[in-house]
Amino acid sequence: MPVEIERKFLVLDDAWRQSADAGTRIRQGYIVGEDHCSVRVRIRSNGECTLTVKLPHNGMSRYEFEHNIDQREAEGLMELSRGAILDKHRYLVEHQGLTWEIDVYDGANSGLVVAEIELSSEGQNFEAPAWIGPEVTGQERYQNSRLAREPFEMWPAEETQAAIA
């Protein structure tokens, strides 16, 4: 079964933009958005649409099943998310042979910037760029399914300041 091994970090500053691609706008809705299980529909600005199921595995690993769907299906499924929708721009940055995904959130999650890296094993070593901040892997509040239900703007002021400091 396909397994995703991902680590997530806060971003310290905009230095990553020097090496980033042009980015893609992503709108994603959660049909099911429990903390460790989710069914999401994603619509990218380039027209690519996907339906993804993520299920628990262990540690920082999760089972992930993703399939392309057409735009009409994606829009219909987006309506089923009942407001559990988030908007973000995703940028790709190459560093030391690995690709970092930088998510710059919009709307109710504006101000939050998170970097993710997918690894081939949980023990894989990597060199983090200088703009990488504290690790938030496994912290449920930073999971996209949780951000769709409990956006960054609803967090207590001291917690939002800690996330963007």
Summary of the structure (lengths in Angstrom):
residues: 165
radius of gyration: 15.4
end to end distance: 38.5
largest distance: 41.6
contacts: 459
relative contact order: 0.25
helix: 23%
strand: 45%
